[in-house]
Amino acid sequence: MKFVLSFLFLVFSSFALEFNQIDKTMENKINKTLQILQTSNQSINAIAQEIFNLFDMVFDYELMAKLSLSKKYKDLTKDQQNAFNKAFEASLKRSFTDKLHLYKDETIKVLGGEKIKNNRYNLKTSIILDGKINYIIFKFRELNGDWKIYDVDVLGISVIQTYRSQFADIIDQQGFEALLKKIESEIIFEN
């Protein structure tokens, strides 16, 4: 029994991202991503899956889903929350996959981060687009010693705030079920 518990602890703790590992881990993952993008002859979907395998452990998709609906998330049943979490993650990944063709040998550099609260850390990266330096900020949150990304600011625009605005409009006009059907239909349509 002790062996099983020790093994489970090692397996699950190997996926935890500790605070002092954030910058180096992200730098390694970003460099591997750039290498995949520059050298792979696979399909866009296969390349995207390889990248998701690198980053899935550092994204808190469930929290991102909750934040994208704000207070409306609490009004959902458990089944609706689960369905939305799954659809949101798939939609986020589809959106990323759709944008991979825009990559043209850009370089992303990890510049370092700032701990803005005890359990919040913003990691700033730079990317040169059209000859101009732009910034991507990965926003991390800590829960039980594990740091995960809960939002990304791309060129000064929060991914979560963008989704929140879009989703609120749909829910207010058509209801949650319409939003869920819309997200799910876009995922199915694109695959």
C-alpha positions as CSV (number, residue, x, y, z in Angstrom):
1,M,0.0,0.0,0.0
2,K,2.8,2.4,0.9
3,F,4.4,1.6,-2.5
4,V,1.2,2.4,-4.4
5,L,0.8,5.7,-2.5
6,S,4.4,6.7,-3.1
7,F,4.1,5.8,-6.8
8,L,0.9,7.9,-7.1
9,F,2.6,10.8,-5.4
10,L,5.6,10.6,-7.7
11,V,3.3,10.4,-10.8
12,F,1.1,13.3,-9.8
13,S,3.9,15.5,-8.4
14,S,5.9,15.1,-11.6
15,F,3.1,17.1,-13.3
16,A,3.2,19.9,-10.7
17,L,4.9,23.1,-11.8
18,E,6.6,24.7,-8.8
19,F,7.2,28.4,-8.6
20,N,10.9,28.3,-9.0
21,Q,10.5,26.1,-12.2
22,I,8.1,28.4,-14.1
23,D,10.5,30.5,-16.2
24,K,12.8,27.6,-17.1
25,T,10.0,25.1,-17.8
26,M,8.2,27.6,-20.0
27,E,11.4,28.5,-21.8
28,N,12.1,24.8,-22.5
29,K,8.5,24.2,-23.7
30,I,8.5,27.3,-25.9
31,N,11.8,26.3,-27.4
32,K,10.6,22.8,-28.1
33,T,7.4,24.3,-29.7
34,L,9.5,26.5,-32.0
35,Q,11.6,23.5,-32.9
36,I,8.5,21.5,-33.8
37,L,7.1,24.3,-35.8
38,Q,10.3,24.8,-37.7
39,T,11.1,21.2,-38.5
40,S,8.0,19.1,-38.5
41,N,6.5,17.8,-41.8
42,Q,3.4,16.6,-40.1
43,S,-0.1,18.0,-40.6
44,I,-1.2,21.1,-38.7
45,N,-3.4,19.0,-36.4
46,A,-0.6,16.6,-35.6
47,I,1.8,19.5,-34.9
48,A,-0.9,21.1,-32.7
49,Q,-1.3,17.8,-30.8
50,E,2.4,17.6,-30.2
51,I,2.4,21.1,-28.8
52,F,-0.7,20.4,-26.6
53,N,1.2,17.4,-25.2
54,L,3.9,19.8,-24.1
55,F,1.6,22.4,-22.5
56,D,-1.5,20.6,-21.2
57,M,0.0,20.1,-17.8
58,V,0.6,23.9,-17.3
59,F,-2.8,25.1,-18.4
60,D,-5.8,25.2,-16.0
61,Y,-8.5,24.7,-18.6
62,E,-11.2,24.3,-16.0
63,L,-10.4,27.6,-14.3
64,M,-10.2,29.3,-17.7
65,A,-13.7,28.0,-18.5
66,K,-15.0,29.3,-15.2
67,L,-13.5,32.7,-15.7
68,S,-14.8,32.9,-19.3
69,L,-18.3,32.7,-18.0
70,S,-17.7,34.7,-14.8
71,K,-20.7,34.6,-12.4
72,K,-22.8,32.8,-14.9
73,Y,-20.7,29.6,-14.4
74,K,-22.1,29.1,-10.9
75,D,-25.7,29.1,-12.2
76,L,-25.0,26.0,-14.3
77,T,-25.7,22.5,-13.2
78,K,-22.8,20.1,-12.7
79,D,-23.5,18.4,-16.0
80,Q,-23.6,21.8,-17.8
81,Q,-20.3,22.8,-16.2
82,N,-18.7,19.6,-17.3
83,A,-20.0,19.9,-20.8
84,F,-18.9,23.5,-21.0
85,N,-15.4,22.7,-19.6
86,K,-14.9,20.1,-22.2
87,A,-16.2,22.3,-25.1
88,F,-14.2,25.3,-23.9
89,E,-10.9,23.4,-23.8
90,A,-11.6,21.9,-27.3
91,S,-12.6,25.4,-28.6
92,L,-9.4,26.9,-27.2
93,K,-7.3,24.2,-28.8
94,R,-9.1,24.5,-32.1
95,S,-8.5,28.3,-32.1
96,F,-4.8,27.7,-31.5
97,T,-4.6,25.1,-34.2
98,D,-6.3,27.4,-36.7
99,K,-3.6,30.1,-36.1
100,L,-0.6,27.8,-36.5
101,H,-0.4,28.5,-40.2
102,L,0.4,32.1,-39.3
103,Y,3.7,31.1,-37.8
104,K,6.6,32.2,-40.0
105,D,9.8,31.5,-38.1
106,E,9.2,34.1,-35.3
107,T,11.3,33.8,-32.2
108,I,9.7,33.9,-28.8
109,K,11.9,34.9,-25.8
110,V,11.1,34.5,-22.1
111,L,11.9,37.8,-20.5
112,G,11.1,36.9,-16.9
113,G,8.2,37.4,-14.6
114,E,6.7,39.2,-11.7
115,K,4.9,37.8,-8.7
116,I,1.9,40.2,-8.5
117,K,0.3,38.4,-5.5
118,N,1.3,35.5,-3.3
119,N,-0.6,33.1,-5.7
120,R,-0.3,35.0,-9.0
121,Y,2.7,35.3,-11.3
122,N,2.9,36.9,-14.8
123,L,5.6,35.6,-17.1
124,K,6.4,38.0,-19.9
125,T,7.7,36.8,-23.3
126,S,8.5,38.8,-26.4
127,I,7.9,38.0,-30.1
128,I,8.8,40.0,-33.1
129,L,6.0,40.4,-35.6
130,D,6.4,42.5,-38.7
131,G,9.6,43.9,-37.4
132,K,8.0,45.1,-34.1
133,I,8.5,43.7,-30.6
134,N,5.2,42.5,-29.1
135,Y,4.5,40.8,-25.8
136,I,2.7,37.7,-24.6
137,I,2.1,37.4,-20.9
138,F,1.3,34.0,-19.4
139,K,-0.7,34.5,-16.2
140,F,-0.1,31.8,-13.6
141,R,-2.1,31.0,-10.4
142,E,-0.9,28.8,-7.6
143,L,-3.1,26.2,-5.9
144,N,-1.6,23.8,-3.4
145,G,2.0,24.4,-4.6
146,D,1.1,23.8,-8.3
147,W,1.3,26.8,-10.7
148,K,-0.8,26.7,-13.8
149,I,-1.7,29.2,-16.5
150,Y,-5.2,30.7,-16.1
151,D,-5.0,33.4,-18.8
152,V,-2.8,34.7,-21.6
153,D,-2.5,38.3,-22.7
154,V,-1.7,38.3,-26.4
155,L,-0.5,41.7,-27.7
156,G,-2.2,43.3,-24.7
157,I,-5.5,41.5,-25.0
158,S,-6.7,38.9,-22.5
159,V,-7.9,35.7,-24.0
160,I,-10.3,35.1,-21.1
161,Q,-11.7,38.7,-21.2
162,T,-12.3,38.3,-25.0
163,Y,-14.2,35.0,-24.4
164,R,-16.1,36.4,-21.5
165,S,-17.4,39.3,-23.6
166,Q,-18.4,37.1,-26.5
167,F,-20.0,34.4,-24.2
168,A,-21.9,37.0,-22.1
169,D,-23.5,38.4,-25.3
170,I,-24.7,35.0,-26.5
171,I,-25.9,33.9,-23.1
172,D,-27.8,37.2,-22.5
173,Q,-29.5,37.0,-25.9
174,Q,-30.0,33.3,-26.5
175,G,-29.2,31.4,-23.2
176,F,-26.5,29.0,-22.1
177,E,-27.6,26.0,-24.2
178,A,-27.3,28.1,-27.4
179,L,-23.7,29.0,-26.4
180,L,-22.8,25.4,-25.7
181,K,-24.3,24.3,-29.1
182,K,-22.4,27.1,-30.9
183,I,-19.1,26.1,-29.4
184,E,-19.7,22.4,-30.0
185,S,-20.8,22.9,-33.6
186,E,-17.7,25.0,-34.3
187,I,-15.5,22.2,-32.9
188,I,-17.2,19.5,-34.9
189,F,-17.3,21.7,-38.1
190,E,-13.6,22.4,-37.9
191,N,-12.4,18.9,-37.3
